[in-house]
Amino acid sequence: MNKQRKPLLSHDWLQTLLASLLCILGGLIIGFIVLLIIEPSGAWEAIINILKNFFRYPSQKLQLKYLGQTLTRTAPLLMCSLSVLFAYKVGMFNIGAAGQYVAGACAALYFALAFKMPWWVCMLAAMAAGALLGAFSGALKTYCNVNVVISGIMLNWIALYLTNLILATVKNPTSPYTMAVRNINPKALLPQMGLNTLFGNEKTVTIAIPLAVIMAIVVWIVLNKTKFGYELKATGYNYHAAKYSGMKENRNIILTMMISGALAGMGAALLYLTGIEEWETTISSVPGMGFNGIAVAFLGGLSPLGSILSAYFIQHITLGGGNVDLSVYCAQISSLISSLIIFLCAFVAFFKLAIQNRLRAKEDALRTAAVPSADPAPDPDPQPDPDPVPIADDDPQKGGDAE
């Protein structure tokens, strides 16, 4: 008997993909409506320019150059999303990824500018700084029962102001920005390994891009294919069950936050060690890269591999926002569209449930149609009933025969 194949739409990965696409479409439609309200005549051109980003340039050389810049900024965003989803898979919401990203930026730039260290030492320092901040949040959860959301938010601001103080010692004397790594310590820049030639000789295109993709694959393998990942997820699903089964639940929580923080710290290194920008020591708000990682993680269906695509898309439309007519619309319109998509990501589970209910109803209808009717089918060749045997009635009161 042939085994019935499952419908393609019943696969969880496809349901997640369709739900994410619905979120993106909904965000674009609402963003377009906002553009129509501001100025109807240029709304269509504005939304197209946001989606085009670098494709709007007529020269292929310029397209490749700005594609390289988009990918360079995608790498740290992907790392922040990996930080968020790694902790979330283990049952913790690491909103402190933004602070861990800041700590990584502080360590990477200070080791590069003050100690003149090579790029790989700066990257390890950034990962260690992010891991330390994550471990502190995990320890507060384990030993003091402090929610990681609360500790994460507080540590975000502590990390920001400490970073401003530390990096003020290596800033440019004539501006609030740190000194350019390219001028002070070129060996701290990430290697290009010929990748820049693929993108119009763009200097900022480095191994940061393949490193971020490799880390996404590593995170997927660790979470889904290893005993270590299983223990971490088991601890997140049920802390007490993990404890009674012999797992080291306290160690797992702290270790999870350490790994999550290291990923965010590495993301900062992948940005600032490319030389694409410097740190502003007078900044008074936590950079949005860590918070945007939350959106990317959920838009990607909390999948490390799905986050690769969602990170690129969010960064693509974010940079595309600078292509609108700034005399009519503000460049932050792309941030509005991103925030709308983020908001709609809360309904991913709802969209998946709707798809599953539709599939279930279809399966029930097919199953009902396959069940035979309860009434038996008529006999095509009925046989006549045999002659009944007469039964003598011996009751004299009913007029039986007299002897």
C-alpha positions as CSV (number, residue, x, y, z in Angstrom):
1,M,0.0,0.0,0.0
2,N,1.5,3.4,-1.1
3,K,2.1,5.8,1.7
4,Q,0.2,9.0,1.2
5,R,2.5,12.0,0.8
6,K,2.1,15.0,3.0
7,P,0.9,18.2,1.4
8,L,3.8,20.7,0.7
9,L,2.0,23.3,2.8
10,S,2.1,21.1,5.9
11,H,5.8,21.6,6.3
12,D,6.6,24.0,9.2
13,W,9.4,25.8,7.3
14,L,7.1,26.7,4.4
15,Q,4.4,27.9,6.8
16,T,6.9,30.1,8.5
17,L,8.1,31.5,5.2
18,L,4.6,32.3,4.0
19,A,3.8,33.9,7.4
20,S,6.9,36.1,7.2
21,L,6.1,37.1,3.6
22,L,2.6,38.1,4.7
23,C,4.3,40.3,7.4
24,I,6.5,41.9,4.9
25,L,3.7,42.5,2.4
26,G,1.5,44.0,5.2
27,G,4.3,46.3,6.3
28,L,4.9,47.5,2.8
29,I,1.2,48.2,2.1
30,I,0.7,50.1,5.3
31,G,3.9,52.1,4.6
32,F,2.7,52.9,1.2
33,I,-0.6,54.2,2.7
34,V,1.4,56.5,5.0
35,L,3.3,57.8,1.9
36,L,0.0,58.4,0.2
37,I,-1.3,60.4,3.2
38,I,1.9,62.6,3.2
39,E,2.1,63.2,-0.5
40,P,0.1,61.1,-3.0
41,S,1.9,62.2,-6.1
42,G,5.3,60.7,-5.2
43,A,4.2,57.8,-3.0
44,W,4.6,55.1,-5.7
45,E,8.1,56.3,-6.7
46,A,9.2,56.5,-3.0
47,I,8.2,53.0,-2.2
48,I,9.9,51.7,-5.4
49,N,13.1,53.5,-4.5
50,I,13.0,52.0,-1.0
51,L,12.7,48.5,-2.5
52,K,15.3,49.2,-5.2
53,N,18.0,50.5,-2.9
54,F,21.3,50.2,-4.9
55,F,19.5,48.9,-8.0
56,R,18.4,52.4,-8.8
57,Y,21.9,53.3,-9.9
58,P,22.4,53.1,-13.7
59,S,26.1,52.0,-13.4
60,Q,26.8,48.4,-12.6
61,K,29.9,49.4,-10.7
62,L,27.9,51.6,-8.4
63,Q,25.3,48.9,-7.9
64,L,28.0,46.5,-6.8
65,K,29.6,49.1,-4.5
66,Y,26.4,49.8,-2.6
67,L,25.5,46.1,-2.6
68,G,28.8,45.6,-0.8
69,Q,28.0,48.3,1.7
70,T,24.6,46.7,2.3
71,L,26.1,43.3,2.9
72,T,28.8,44.8,5.2
73,R,26.0,46.2,7.4
74,T,24.0,43.0,7.2
75,A,26.7,40.9,8.8
76,P,26.5,42.6,12.3
77,L,22.7,42.6,12.1
78,L,22.7,38.9,11.4
79,M,25.0,38.3,14.4
80,C,22.6,40.3,16.7
81,S,19.7,38.2,15.5
82,L,21.6,35.0,16.2
83,S,22.3,36.3,19.7
84,V,18.6,36.9,20.3
85,L,17.3,33.6,18.8
86,F,20.0,31.5,20.6
87,A,18.8,32.8,23.9
88,Y,15.1,32.6,22.9
89,K,15.5,28.9,21.9
90,V,16.7,28.2,25.4
91,G,13.7,30.0,26.9
92,M,15.2,33.5,27.6
93,F,14.5,36.8,25.9
94,N,17.8,38.5,25.5
95,I,16.9,42.2,25.1
96,G,20.3,42.9,26.5
97,A,21.9,42.0,23.1
98,A,22.0,45.7,22.4
99,G,24.3,46.3,25.4
100,Q,26.4,43.2,24.6
101,Y,26.8,44.7,21.1
102,V,28.0,48.0,22.6
103,A,30.4,46.1,24.9
104,G,31.8,44.3,21.9
105,A,32.3,47.6,20.0
106,C,34.1,49.1,23.0
107,A,36.5,46.1,23.4
108,A,37.2,45.8,19.6
109,L,37.9,49.5,19.1
110,Y,40.0,50.0,22.3
111,F,42.2,47.0,21.5
112,A,42.6,48.2,18.0
113,L,43.3,51.9,18.8
114,A,45.0,51.8,22.3
115,F,46.8,48.4,22.2
116,K,47.4,48.3,18.4
117,M,46.3,44.6,18.3
118,P,45.6,42.6,15.1
119,W,42.1,42.0,14.0
120,W,41.6,38.5,15.4
121,V,42.7,39.6,18.9
122,C,40.3,42.6,18.7
123,M,37.5,40.2,17.6
124,L,38.2,37.8,20.5
125,A,38.2,40.7,22.9
126,A,34.8,41.9,21.5
127,M,33.4,38.4,22.0
128,A,34.8,38.2,25.5
129,A,33.3,41.5,26.5
130,G,29.8,40.6,25.1
131,A,30.1,37.2,26.8
132,L,31.0,38.8,30.1
133,L,28.0,41.1,30.0
134,G,25.7,38.1,29.1
135,A,27.2,36.0,31.9
136,F,26.4,38.7,34.4
137,S,22.8,38.8,33.2
138,G,22.6,35.0,33.4
139,A,24.1,35.0,36.9
140,L,21.5,37.5,38.1
141,K,18.8,35.2,36.7
142,T,20.3,32.1,38.3
143,Y,21.3,33.3,41.8
144,C,19.1,36.3,42.4
145,N,16.1,35.4,40.2
146,V,16.3,38.7,38.3
147,N,14.4,38.5,35.0
148,V,16.9,38.7,32.1
149,V,14.7,41.3,30.4
150,I,15.0,43.7,33.4
151,S,18.8,43.1,33.9
152,G,19.3,43.3,30.1
153,I,17.6,46.7,29.8
154,M,19.6,48.1,32.8
155,L,22.9,46.7,31.5
156,N,22.3,48.2,28.1
157,W,22.6,51.7,29.5
158,I,25.5,50.9,31.8
159,A,27.4,49.4,28.9
160,L,26.6,52.5,26.7
161,Y,28.0,55.1,29.2
162,L,31.0,53.0,30.1
163,T,31.8,52.7,26.5
164,N,31.6,56.4,25.9
165,L,34.0,57.0,28.9
166,I,36.5,54.4,27.7
167,L,36.5,55.3,24.0
168,A,36.8,59.0,24.8
169,T,40.5,58.2,25.5
170,V,41.0,57.2,21.9
171,K,38.7,59.6,20.1
172,N,39.7,62.2,17.5
173,P,40.7,65.5,19.2
174,T,38.7,67.5,16.8
175,S,35.5,65.5,16.8
176,P,33.4,63.2,19.1
177,Y,34.2,60.2,17.0
178,T,36.9,57.7,17.7
179,M,40.1,57.7,15.6
180,A,39.8,55.9,12.3
181,V,41.1,52.3,12.6
182,R,42.3,52.5,9.0
183,N,44.7,55.3,9.8
184,I,45.9,54.3,13.2
185,N,46.1,50.5,13.0
186,P,45.4,49.0,9.6
187,K,46.3,45.5,10.8
188,A,43.2,45.6,13.0
189,L,40.9,45.8,9.9
190,L,39.3,42.5,8.8
191,P,41.0,40.8,5.9
192,Q,39.4,41.3,2.5
193,M,40.7,38.1,0.8
194,G,39.8,39.5,-2.6
195,L,36.1,39.9,-1.8
196,N,36.4,43.7,-2.4
197,T,37.1,43.1,-6.1
198,L,33.7,41.4,-6.4
199,F,32.0,44.6,-5.3
200,G,33.6,47.4,-7.2
201,N,36.7,47.5,-5.0
202,E,34.7,48.6,-2.0
203,K,37.1,48.8,0.9
204,T,34.6,47.8,3.6
205,V,33.8,44.4,2.0
206,T,35.7,41.9,4.1
207,I,35.4,38.4,5.5
208,A,32.8,39.7,7.9
209,I,30.1,38.6,5.4
210,P,31.1,34.9,5.1
211,L,32.0,34.8,8.8
212,A,28.4,35.8,9.8
213,V,26.9,33.2,7.4
214,I,29.2,30.5,8.8
215,M,28.2,31.5,12.4
216,A,24.5,31.1,11.4
217,I,25.2,27.6,10.2
218,V,27.2,26.8,13.4
219,V,24.4,28.0,15.6
220,W,21.9,25.9,13.7
221,I,24.1,22.8,14.0
222,V,24.6,23.4,17.8
223,L,21.0,23.9,18.5
224,N,19.6,21.1,16.4
225,K,22.2,18.4,16.0
226,T,24.2,18.2,19.2
227,K,23.6,16.9,22.7
228,F,24.8,20.2,24.1
229,G,22.1,22.1,22.2
230,Y,19.5,19.6,23.4
231,E,20.5,20.2,27.0
232,L,20.3,23.9,26.6
233,K,16.8,23.8,25.0
234,A,15.6,21.3,27.6
235,T,16.7,23.6,30.4
236,G,14.8,26.5,28.7
237,Y,11.6,24.4,28.2
238,N,11.4,23.1,31.8
239,Y,14.0,24.3,34.3
240,H,12.8,21.9,37.0
241,A,12.6,18.8,34.7
242,A,16.2,19.5,33.5
243,K,17.3,19.8,37.1
244,Y,15.7,16.5,38.2
245,S,17.0,14.7,35.1
246,G,20.6,15.5,36.2
247,M,21.4,18.4,33.9
248,K,23.4,21.4,35.3
249,E,20.6,23.9,34.9
250,N,22.3,26.9,36.5
251,R,25.4,26.3,34.4
252,N,23.3,26.0,31.2
253,I,21.5,29.3,31.8
254,I,24.7,31.2,32.4
255,L,26.4,29.5,29.5
256,T,23.5,30.3,27.2
257,M,23.7,34.0,28.0
258,M,27.5,33.9,27.6
259,I,27.2,32.5,24.1
260,S,24.4,34.9,23.2
261,G,26.5,37.8,24.4
262,A,29.6,36.6,22.5
263,L,27.5,36.5,19.3
264,A,26.4,40.1,19.8
265,G,29.9,41.2,20.6
266,M,31.2,39.5,17.5
267,G,28.6,41.4,15.5
268,A,30.1,44.7,16.7
269,A,33.5,43.6,15.7
270,L,32.3,42.7,12.3
271,L,31.1,46.2,11.8
272,Y,33.7,48.5,13.4
273,L,36.7,46.4,12.2
274,T,35.7,47.0,8.6
275,G,36.4,50.7,8.9
276,I,32.9,51.6,7.6
277,E,32.2,53.9,10.6
278,E,33.6,55.1,13.9
279,W,32.0,55.2,17.4
280,E,30.5,58.5,18.5
281,T,31.5,59.0,22.1
282,T,28.7,61.5,22.8
283,I,25.9,59.2,21.8
284,S,23.0,59.2,24.3
285,S,21.0,56.3,23.0
286,V,21.8,52.6,22.6
287,P,22.5,51.7,19.0
288,G,19.5,50.1,17.2
289,M,21.5,47.2,15.8
290,G,20.9,45.0,18.9
291,F,17.2,45.9,19.0
292,N,16.8,45.3,15.2
293,G,18.3,41.9,15.8
294,I,15.1,41.0,17.7
295,A,13.0,41.9,14.6
296,V,15.3,39.9,12.3
297,A,15.1,36.9,14.5
298,F,11.3,36.8,14.6
299,L,10.9,37.7,10.9
300,G,13.3,34.8,10.1
301,G,11.0,32.4,12.1
302,L,13.6,32.1,14.9
303,S,15.7,30.0,12.5
304,P,19.4,30.8,12.1
305,L,19.2,30.1,8.4
306,G,16.0,32.1,7.9
307,S,17.7,35.0,9.7
308,I,20.2,35.3,6.9
309,L,17.5,36.3,4.5
310,S,15.6,38.5,6.9
311,A,18.7,40.3,8.0
312,Y,19.5,41.2,4.4
313,F,16.0,42.3,3.7
314,I,15.7,44.6,6.8
315,Q,19.1,46.2,6.0
316,H,18.2,46.5,2.3
317,I,15.0,48.6,3.0
318,T,16.7,50.5,5.8
319,L,19.4,51.8,3.4
320,G,16.8,52.2,0.7
321,G,15.0,54.8,2.9
322,G,17.7,57.3,2.0
323,N,16.7,57.2,-1.7
324,V,13.3,58.9,-1.2
325,D,12.7,62.5,-2.0
326,L,14.0,64.1,1.2
327,S,12.3,67.4,0.4
328,V,8.9,65.6,0.7
329,Y,9.5,62.5,2.8
330,C,11.9,61.8,5.6
331,A,14.6,59.1,5.4
332,Q,13.1,57.4,8.4
333,I,10.2,56.2,6.3
334,S,12.1,52.9,5.8
335,S,12.4,52.6,9.6
336,L,8.7,53.0,9.9
337,I,8.1,50.2,7.4
338,S,10.6,48.1,9.3
339,S,8.8,48.8,12.5
340,L,5.5,47.9,10.9
341,I,6.9,44.6,9.7
342,I,8.3,44.0,13.2
343,F,4.9,44.7,14.7
344,L,3.2,42.3,12.2
345,C,5.8,39.6,13.2
346,A,3.8,39.2,16.4
347,F,1.1,37.7,14.2
348,V,3.4,35.0,12.6
349,A,1.9,32.4,14.9
350,F,-1.6,33.5,14.0
351,F,-0.9,33.2,10.3
352,K,0.6,29.8,10.8
353,L,-2.4,28.7,12.8
354,A,-4.7,29.9,10.1
355,I,-2.8,27.9,7.5
356,Q,-2.9,24.8,9.8
357,N,-6.6,25.2,10.4
358,R,-7.3,25.4,6.6
359,L,-5.2,22.2,6.0
360,R,-7.0,20.4,8.8
361,A,-10.4,21.3,7.4
362,K,-9.4,20.1,4.0
363,E,-8.1,16.8,5.4
364,D,-11.3,16.3,7.4
365,A,-13.4,16.9,4.2
366,L,-11.3,14.4,2.3
367,R,-11.6,11.8,5.1
368,T,-15.4,12.2,5.3
369,A,-15.7,11.7,1.5
370,A,-13.6,8.5,1.7
371,V,-15.8,6.9,4.4
372,P,-18.6,4.6,2.9
373,S,-22.3,5.3,3.6
374,A,-23.8,3.7,6.7
375,D,-26.7,2.1,4.7
376,P,-25.9,-1.3,3.1
377,A,-25.9,-1.5,-0.6
378,P,-28.9,-3.4,-2.1
379,D,-28.3,-7.0,-3.2
380,P,-28.1,-7.1,-7.0
381,D,-29.5,-10.7,-7.2
382,P,-32.0,-11.3,-4.4
383,Q,-33.0,-14.9,-3.6
384,P,-36.7,-15.7,-2.9
385,D,-37.6,-16.5,0.7
386,P,-38.3,-20.2,1.4
387,D,-42.0,-21.3,2.0
388,P,-42.9,-20.8,5.6
389,V,-43.6,-24.0,7.6
390,P,-47.2,-24.0,8.9
391,I,-47.5,-24.2,12.7
392,A,-50.6,-26.1,14.1
393,D,-52.7,-24.2,16.5
394,D,-53.7,-26.6,19.4
395,D,-55.6,-24.1,21.4
396,P,-59.3,-25.3,21.5
397,Q,-60.5,-21.8,22.4
398,K,-59.3,-20.5,19.0
399,G,-61.5,-22.9,17.0
400,G,-59.1,-25.7,16.4
401,D,-60.3,-29.0,14.6
402,A,-62.3,-31.3,16.8
403,E,-61.3,-34.8,17.2
